[in-house]
Amino acid sequence: MLQVKSLSARYGPIQVLRRITLHVDPGEIVAFIGANGAGKSTLLRTLSGLHRPSEGEILFEGEPIHRSQPDRIVRLGLVQVPEARQLFPNMTVRENIELGGYVHGRKHVEAQLASIFDLFPPLAARPGQKAGSLSGGEQQMLSIARALMARPRLLVLDEPSMGLAPLVVEEIYRTIEALHAQGTTVLLVEQNAMGALAMAQRAYVLESGRIVLSGDAAELMDHDDVQRAYLGKEYRHKWER
């Protein structure tokens, strides 16, 4: 579904991504883990057309998109849930959700709203509430709901657990797994390495703009370097319990 070939990206003279190559197959959850500053968000911004690569290619279902505008990429079916949610705080829950469907027209928005509210009962209970007054977990649900209105074939999530309490993180992860079970392909970028690896089929480890490890997610969870870098073996056993 997604192929990235020798992708590099810069901010002025600073090179952030260094010849990244990866793929995502239909029906997978693929995790991307790495520390702050590793280049994870830059990678997603480049995939979504918000940042231009300095070299390399991005193919979505065989079509080059590395020079495409963001709205065209959304129409093709690659849709991002941004870091820190980036909602419109003074607009209502319903208005924020409706914005996600603008590329497909009003009829699609009306038809899709019911299924979105079925997936997120807390949002269905308060469609007229201002987004800025929701809890952090509800805001993350709203950000995902807005993305789903664009009918993603590949849903890209940037740090969906950031700033949330552990019980809320588990709820968000259950939602991601439910979407995957319904047929949505997922690219998940996370600092919560163990949580992401527990959900994913495959994973990549990004360090200083380079992929330093990749493979089966369960095998990476047992990799000594991953365990040393991401909270250690004790945390891994706590997550499994």
VOGU-3710 file (C-alpha; in Angstrom, 3 decimals, decimal comma):
1> mlqvkslsar> 0,000/0,000/0,000  2,787/2,432/0,952  6,365/2,385/-0,322  8,999/4,869/0,799  12,284/4,737/-1,094  15,509/6,458/0,058  13,569/9,388/1,542  15,514/12,330/2,959  14,157/15,587/4,374  15,675/18,828/5,633
11> ygpiqvlrri> 14,760/21,959/7,497  17,127/24,432/5,866  20,679/23,133/6,352  19,605/20,574/8,977  19,041/17,071/7,622  16,317/15,327/9,636  15,604/12,167/7,604  18,406/10,189/6,008  17,490/7,832/3,154  14,488/6,195/4,820
21> tlhvdpgeiv> 13,125/3,076/3,101  10,009/1,315/4,387  6,749/-0,281/3,318  3,263/-0,862/4,689  1,137/-3,702/3,319  -2,680/-3,658/3,179  -4,275/-4,782/6,439  -1,215/-4,259/8,647  -0,568/-2,256/11,752  3,002/-1,012/11,370
31> afigangagk> 4,634/0,807/14,278  7,366/3,431/14,088  9,135/4,008/17,390  11,913/6,356/18,413  12,926/8,986/20,923  12,102/12,696/20,730  14,008/14,273/17,866  14,437/11,019/15,944  12,469/12,396/12,983  9,143/10,579/13,449
41> stllrtlsgl> 6,868/13,603/13,025  8,918/14,890/10,091  8,454/11,534/8,409  4,683/11,753/8,806  4,542/15,369/7,659  6,470/14,327/4,558  4,146/11,392/3,882  1,143/13,718/4,198  2,533/16,366/1,827  3,046/18,982/4,537
51> hrpsegeilf> 6,824/18,915/4,091  8,717/18,358/0,841  11,437/15,692/0,756  14,900/16,664/-0,394  15,275/13,317/-2,164  13,567/9,964/-2,542  10,104/8,714/-3,475  6,774/8,006/-1,758  4,338/5,690/-3,535  0,787/5,177/-2,287
61> egepihrsqp> -0,874/2,192/-3,972  1,694/2,527/-6,732  1,122/6,240/-7,349  3,889/8,777/-6,613  2,710/11,286/-4,000  5,935/12,951/-2,824  5,143/16,055/-4,882  1,378/16,022/-4,267  -0,583/18,587/-2,269  -1,959/17,450/1,115
71> drivrlglvq> -5,626/17,616/0,069  -4,961/15,285/-2,881  -3,168/12,827/-0,604  -6,191/12,828/1,702  -8,491/12,159/-1,245  -6,341/9,175/-2,224  -6,875/7,735/1,252  -3,744/8,527/3,296  -5,049/10,452/6,309  -3,094/11,612/9,348
81> vpearqlfpn> -4,167/12,112/12,951  -1,690/14,828/13,946  0,430/15,054/17,056  -1,236/17,044/19,870  -4,597/16,564/18,104  -4,762/20,075/16,552  -8,513/20,539/16,940  -10,424/23,791/16,539  -11,163/24,461/20,242  -13,959/26,995/19,755
91> mtvrenielg> -15,859/24,767/17,336  -18,181/21,999/18,490  -17,533/18,276/18,464  -19,803/17,856/15,462  -18,245/20,750/13,555  -14,737/19,358/14,051  -15,858/15,936/12,832  -17,634/17,407/9,800  -14,457/19,184/8,722  -12,784/15,826/8,203
101> gyvhgrkhve> -15,230/14,928/5,448  -14,966/18,121/3,400  -13,087/16,387/0,570  -16,019/14,044/-0,062  -18,949/16,458/0,129  -21,974/17,095/2,340  -23,864/13,878/1,521  -20,935/11,796/2,673  -20,672/13,785/5,913  -24,302/13,142/6,846
111> aqlasifdlf> -24,071/9,455/5,978  -20,856/8,937/7,941  -21,735/10,793/11,154  -23,892/8,014/12,607  -21,143/5,381/12,288  -18,592/7,778/13,788  -20,794/8,432/16,810  -21,398/4,673/17,209  -17,632/4,183/17,445  -17,170/7,019/19,972
121> pplaarpgqk> -20,112/7,110/22,440  -18,537/9,905/24,562  -18,606/12,164/21,485  -22,145/11,126/20,577  -23,269/12,252/24,023  -22,069/15,845/23,495  -22,054/16,818/19,796  -22,658/20,476/20,636  -19,861/20,822/23,209  -16,830/22,950/22,342
131> agslsggeqq> -13,828/20,795/21,488  -11,557/22,807/23,765  -13,590/21,832/26,828  -13,212/18,074/26,317  -10,815/15,919/28,320  -7,524/14,896/26,728  -8,813/11,426/25,923  -12,006/12,788/24,389  -9,988/15,223/22,293  -7,880/12,339/20,990
141> mlsiaralma> -11,074/10,443/20,111  -12,309/13,544/18,301  -9,083/13,861/16,330  -9,367/10,225/15,225  -13,070/10,697/14,415  -12,263/13,696/12,226  -9,683/11,634/10,310  -12,137/8,768/9,808  -14,555/11,134/8,081  -12,051/11,289/5,202
151> rprllvldep> -12,475/7,516/4,660  -8,800/6,569/5,136  -7,356/3,499/3,477  -4,181/4,131/5,474  -4,697/5,809/8,848  -1,509/7,466/10,131  -1,406/8,279/13,853  1,245/10,570/15,350  1,757/9,936/19,086  -1,903/9,120/19,932
161> smglaplvve> -1,010/8,305/23,554  0,853/11,562/24,214  -0,202/13,276/27,441  -2,923/10,755/28,310  -3,448/8,754/31,485  -2,643/5,013/31,226  -6,292/3,896/31,317  -7,156/6,375/28,564  -4,194/5,159/26,495  -5,558/1,618/26,719
171> eiyrtiealh> -8,957/2,861/25,513  -7,385/4,672/22,550  -5,377/1,561/21,676  -8,539/-0,570/21,803  -10,127/1,875/19,355  -7,152/1,560/16,985  -7,365/-2,227/17,168  -11,110/-2,073/16,444  -10,499/0,082/13,370  -7,851/-2,366/12,209
181> aqgttvllve> -10,276/-5,262/12,697  -12,720/-3,411/10,426  -10,118/-3,366/7,651  -8,232/-0,089/8,130  -4,473/-0,241/7,559  -2,594/1,654/10,292  0,799/3,334/10,524  1,365/4,141/14,191  4,142/6,468/15,336  4,763/6,305/19,073
191> qnamgalama> 7,174/6,947/21,899  5,208/4,368/23,902  7,271/1,610/22,343  5,946/-1,380/24,236  2,309/-0,400/23,711  2,866/0,146/19,993  4,810/-3,106/19,552  2,094/-5,043/21,381  -0,436/-3,926/18,726  1,647/-4,004/15,563
201> qrayvlesgr> 2,567/-6,824/13,203  5,788/-5,153/12,066  7,828/-2,214/13,306  10,686/0,142/12,513  13,017/1,866/14,980  14,072/5,380/13,985  17,190/6,973/15,459  18,712/10,292/14,371  16,782/10,233/11,116  17,775/6,685/10,164
211> ivlsgdaael> 16,044/3,322/10,446  18,319/1,293/12,707  16,099/-1,769/13,276  13,070/-3,299/11,568  11,151/-6,541/11,574  8,429/-8,517/13,312  7,029/-6,451/16,206  7,097/-9,312/18,712  10,728/-10,054/17,889  11,672/-6,389/18,274
221> mdhddvqray> 9,967/-6,351/21,675  12,454/-9,018/22,757  15,447/-7,279/21,163  18,035/-6,262/23,778  18,661/-2,839/22,201  14,941/-2,019/22,137  14,476/-3,108/25,745  17,447/-1,045/26,889  16,311/2,045/24,973  12,595/1,949/25,824
231> lgkeyrhkwe> 11,964/1,669/29,556  13,612/-1,711/30,111  12,580/-5,273/30,696  10,656/-4,540/33,900  8,307/-2,216/32,015  7,799/-4,847/29,300  6,693/-7,435/31,876  4,399/-4,882/33,557  2,718/-4,114/30,204  2,161/-7,829/29,508
241> r> 0,504/-8,319/32,907
//
